[in-house]
Amino acid sequence: MNLVKGIAVAAVLSATLAGAAQATTLSDVRDKGFIQCGVSQGVPGFSNPDQAGNWTGIDVDVCRAAAAAVFGDADKVKYTPLSAKERFTALQSGEIDILSRNTTWTLVRDTALGLNFAGVNYYDGQGFMVRKDLGVKSARELAGAAVCVNIGTTTELNMADFFRANNMDYKPVVFEKADEVVAAYDSGRCDVYTTDRSALAAQRLKLKNADAHMVLPETISKEPLGPVVRHGDDQWLDIVKWSLYMMVEAEENGVTQANVDKLKASTKDPIQRRILGLEGDLGKNLGVANDWGYQIIKQVGNYGDVYEKHVGPNTPVGLPRGVNALWKDGGLQYAMPVR
């Protein structure tokens, strides 16, 4: 097939899929009674199952927020653990309704895969982890290193760019599943483990002796991580996007999981009243109940609640807010106005 014909066929297929998505996503979700959420195969603090199979994490809570908006019940979610290689195909095929799996927003992914990113729920960057006894203090000392990495990720390309830019040789040791990468690094099959810095902090908890390892100081990339939906369904995109913005907007305006009921009964603040569905008809514009914001905050929490619960300084993952602080606190988290 020549290139022009191939592009034309791809365009027709994309348009067909987009039309199908436009007609069916929200109605299909309501018909089956739950949202199918694509998650990682286990990254503590982001999307990780406990021993009973219950999924928790900030990526999980993106899907729970959408369920709270659509159903008034954040628990109406089922989870599909996906490798990095599988994740986009699962979304494109309709196997899942939302991909919320530490996935980096890039131009190619946003334009060439028939997908839309709905926002950023964690701003990150790629780093390197090594054993302390390796004696390495900087990523620029890693010439000749064997580096464990997930296949099918931006991590691979960033790694290649970094070593090439610094005129260093390296040996990639690639695996499909995140736990395979962690196990290979922990067993000594490679000298270095590279992925997003947040994931390094999370996966370090799985190592036999976490204190024997350190994350090097360099951050070599931008990794804006967020939920993804299919092209062609603006209503579904709006629901996922504004559910995420609602959590940030609530934190900006002092509406928390702890005080949401008190504010619902007493607040005179116009922004808080819109958030809680006491004024306006914002739910109607999305195709959901007008108390959708209240349900999200009551059942899931605002962005700060979710962050502190799953990955904050008082959790085992122990990540400071940093660039994920609100914009008014010097960070990048900024909600479009809910009005």
C-alpha positions in Angstrom: 0.0 0.0 0.0 1.5 3.4 -1.0 1.8 6.1 1.6 -1.0 8.4 0.3 -3.4 5.5 0.1 -2.4 4.3 3.6 -3.0 7.7 5.1 -6.4 7.9 3.4 -7.4 4.5 4.7 -6.2 5.5 8.2 -8.3 8.7 8.0 -11.4 6.8 7.0 -10.9 4.3 9.9 -10.3 7.1 12.3 -13.4 8.9 11.2 -15.4 5.7 11.5 -14.1 5.0 15.0 -14.7 8.6 16.0 -18.3 8.4 14.8 -18.9 5.2 16.7 -17.4 6.7 19.9 -19.5 9.9 19.5 -22.6 7.8 19.4 -21.9 5.3 22.2 -19.4 6.0 25.0 -21.6 7.6 27.6 -24.7 5.6 26.7 -22.7 2.4 26.7 -21.2 3.2 30.1 -24.7 3.8 31.5 -26.1 0.7 29.9 -23.5 -1.6 31.4 -23.6 0.3 34.7 -19.8 1.0 35.2 -16.7 2.6 33.7 -14.0 0.3 32.5 -10.8 1.9 33.5 -7.4 1.0 32.1 -4.7 1.1 34.8 -1.1 0.0 35.3 -0.1 -3.4 36.4 0.9 -2.0 39.8 2.5 1.3 40.7 2.0 2.1 44.4 0.3 5.4 44.9 -0.9 5.7 41.3 -2.8 2.5 40.5 -2.1 -0.5 42.6 -4.3 -3.4 43.9 -4.2 -4.5 47.5 -4.3 -8.1 48.6 -8.1 -8.2 48.2 -7.8 -6.9 44.7 -9.1 -3.4 45.5 -7.5 -0.7 43.3 -6.3 2.6 44.8 -4.1 5.5 43.7 -4.3 8.9 42.1 -4.8 7.4 38.6 -7.6 5.2 40.0 -9.3 8.2 41.5 -9.5 9.9 38.1 -11.8 7.1 37.0 -13.7 7.1 40.3 -14.3 10.8 39.9 -15.8 10.3 36.5 -18.0 7.5 37.9 -19.1 9.8 40.7 -20.1 12.4 38.1 -21.9 9.9 35.8 -23.6 7.6 38.3 -23.4 9.4 41.6 -21.3 6.4 42.8 -17.5 6.4 42.6 -17.4 2.7 43.0 -19.0 1.9 39.7 -15.6 1.3 38.1 -14.0 -1.9 36.9 -10.2 -2.1 36.3 -8.2 -3.5 33.5 -4.4 -3.8 34.3 -2.4 -3.0 31.1 1.2 -3.0 30.1 2.7 0.0 28.4 2.6 -1.9 25.1 -1.1 -2.9 25.5 -2.6 0.4 26.8 -3.3 2.4 23.6 -4.7 -0.6 21.7 -7.1 -1.4 24.6 -8.5 2.2 24.4 -8.6 2.3 20.7 -10.5 -1.0 20.5 -13.1 0.0 23.1 -11.9 -2.5 25.6 -11.7 0.3 28.1 -13.5 3.7 28.5 -10.7 5.7 30.1 -6.9 5.0 30.2 -5.6 6.4 33.5 -2.2 4.8 33.7 0.8 7.1 34.3 0.7 8.0 30.6 2.7 10.9 29.1 0.9 13.5 27.0 3.0 13.9 23.8 2.3 15.4 20.3 2.4 12.0 18.5 0.1 10.3 21.0 -2.3 13.2 20.9 -2.5 13.4 17.1 -1.6 10.0 15.5 -3.4 7.4 17.7 -7.0 8.5 17.6 -6.8 9.6 21.2 -7.4 12.7 23.3 -5.7 13.6 26.6 -8.1 15.0 29.1 -5.7 16.8 31.4 -2.7 16.3 33.6 -3.1 14.8 37.0 0.6 14.5 37.8 3.5 16.6 36.4 6.6 14.4 36.3 10.0 13.9 34.8 12.3 10.9 34.0 15.1 9.9 36.3 17.6 7.2 37.1 17.9 4.9 40.1 21.1 3.1 41.1 22.5 1.1 43.9 24.4 3.3 46.4 27.4 1.0 46.4 27.8 1.6 42.6 29.4 4.9 43.7 27.7 7.0 41.0 26.6 10.5 41.9 25.3 11.7 38.5 23.6 10.3 35.5 26.5 11.6 33.4 28.7 8.9 35.0 26.6 6.1 33.5 28.7 5.4 30.4 28.6 1.7 29.6 25.8 0.9 32.0 23.1 -1.7 31.5 19.8 0.1 32.0 16.5 -1.6 32.7 13.5 0.0 31.1 9.8 -0.7 30.0 9.3 -1.3 26.3 6.7 0.9 24.5 7.2 4.0 26.6 8.6 7.5 26.2 11.2 6.4 28.7 13.0 4.4 26.0 13.3 7.4 23.7 14.3 9.8 26.5 16.9 7.4 27.6 18.3 7.1 24.0 18.3 10.9 23.6 20.1 11.4 26.9 22.9 8.9 26.3 23.3 10.1 22.7 23.4 13.8 23.7 26.1 13.0 26.3 28.2 10.7 23.9 27.8 7.7 26.2 27.3 4.1 25.3 24.7 2.0 27.2 23.0 -1.3 27.1 19.2 -1.3 27.2 17.6 -4.2 29.0 13.9 -4.1 28.1 10.8 -5.7 29.5 7.1 -5.4 28.8 5.8 -5.4 32.4 6.8 -3.0 35.1 7.2 -5.7 37.7 9.6 -7.5 35.3 11.8 -4.4 35.1 11.8 -4.0 38.9 12.7 -7.7 39.4 15.5 -7.5 36.9 17.0 -4.4 38.4 16.6 -5.9 41.9 18.3 -9.1 40.9 21.3 -7.3 39.4 20.6 -7.9 35.7 21.2 -4.2 35.1 23.0 -1.3 36.8 20.3 1.3 36.4 16.5 1.5 36.5 15.0 4.4 34.6 11.4 5.6 34.5 9.4 8.6 35.8 10.7 9.9 39.1 7.4 9.3 40.8 7.4 5.7 39.6 11.0 5.3 40.9 9.8 6.4 44.3 6.9 4.0 44.1 8.7 1.0 42.7 11.6 1.4 45.1 9.2 0.2 47.8 9.2 -3.2 46.0 12.9 -3.7 46.3 14.4 -6.2 48.7 16.4 -3.4 50.4 15.0 0.0 49.4 17.5 1.9 51.5 20.4 0.5 49.4 19.2 2.4 46.3 19.1 6.1 45.4 17.6 8.3 42.7 20.2 10.4 40.9 19.6 14.2 40.8 19.1 14.7 37.1 15.6 15.0 35.6 16.0 14.4 31.9 12.5 15.0 30.5 9.0 16.5 30.9 6.4 13.8 31.7 2.9 15.3 32.0 0.8 12.3 33.0 -2.9 12.2 32.6 -6.1 10.4 31.6 -6.8 9.5 27.9 -10.0 8.9 26.0 -10.8 8.2 22.3 -11.1 10.9 19.7 -14.5 11.8 18.4 -16.6 11.9 21.6 -16.5 15.4 22.9 -19.1 14.7 25.6 -17.1 11.9 27.1 -13.9 13.9 26.9 -15.7 16.8 28.7 -16.9 14.6 31.5 -13.4 13.1 32.2 -11.7 16.5 31.8 -14.0 18.5 34.0 -14.1 15.8 36.6 -10.4 16.2 37.0 -10.7 20.0 36.9 -13.4 19.9 39.5 -11.0 18.2 42.0 -8.5 21.0 41.4 -11.1 23.8 41.5 -12.4 22.4 44.8 -8.9 22.5 46.3 -8.4 26.1 45.0 -11.6 27.2 46.7 -11.3 25.3 50.0 -13.9 22.6 49.4 -12.6 19.3 50.9 -13.8 15.9 51.5 -13.9 16.7 55.2 -16.0 19.9 55.0 -18.1 19.3 51.8 -21.3 18.5 53.7 -20.9 21.5 56.1 -20.4 23.8 53.1 -23.3 22.4 51.2 -25.6 23.3 54.1 -24.2 26.7 54.8 -21.9 28.3 52.2 -22.8 31.7 50.6 -19.7 31.7 48.4 -20.8 31.7 44.7 -17.9 29.6 43.5 -18.4 27.0 46.2 -22.1 26.9 45.5 -21.4 26.2 41.8 -19.0 23.5 42.7 -21.6 21.9 44.9 -24.4 22.2 42.4 -26.4 24.7 44.5 -26.4 27.3 41.7 -26.4 27.1 37.9 -27.0 24.1 35.7 -23.4 23.0 34.9 -24.4 19.3 35.2 -26.9 19.7 32.4 -24.2 21.0 30.1 -22.2 17.8 30.7 -25.2 15.4 30.7 -24.9 14.5 34.4 -26.7 15.4 37.6 -26.2 18.9 38.9 -24.6 17.7 42.1 -21.8 16.0 40.2 -19.1 18.2 41.8 -20.5 17.4 45.3 -20.4 13.7 44.5 -16.8 13.8 43.4 -15.6 15.7 46.4 -17.7 13.7 48.9 -16.7 10.3 47.5 -13.3 10.9 46.1 -11.9 14.2 47.4 -10.4 17.3 46.0 -7.0 17.1 44.2 -5.1 17.8 47.4 -7.1 15.2 49.4 -6.3 12.6 46.7 -2.6 13.6 46.5 -2.0 13.5 50.2 -3.8 10.2 50.6 -1.9 8.3 48.0 1.5 9.8 47.2 2.0 12.7 49.7 4.9 13.1 52.2 3.1 11.1 54.8 2.6 8.0 52.6 5.2 5.3 51.9 5.7 6.9 48.4 6.5 10.2 50.1 6.4 12.7 47.2 6.3 16.4 48.1 3.8 18.5 46.1 6.5 20.3 44.2 5.3 21.3 40.7 2.0 19.6 41.5 1.1 22.2 44.0 -1.6 24.6 43.1 -0.6 27.5 40.8 -1.2 30.0 43.6 1.3 28.1 45.7 4.0 28.1 43.0 3.0 24.9 41.3 1.4 23.9 37.9 -2.0 22.6 39.0 -4.5 25.1 37.6 -8.2 24.3 37.0 -10.1 26.0 34.2 -12.9 28.0 35.8 -15.9 25.8 36.8 -18.6 28.3 35.8 
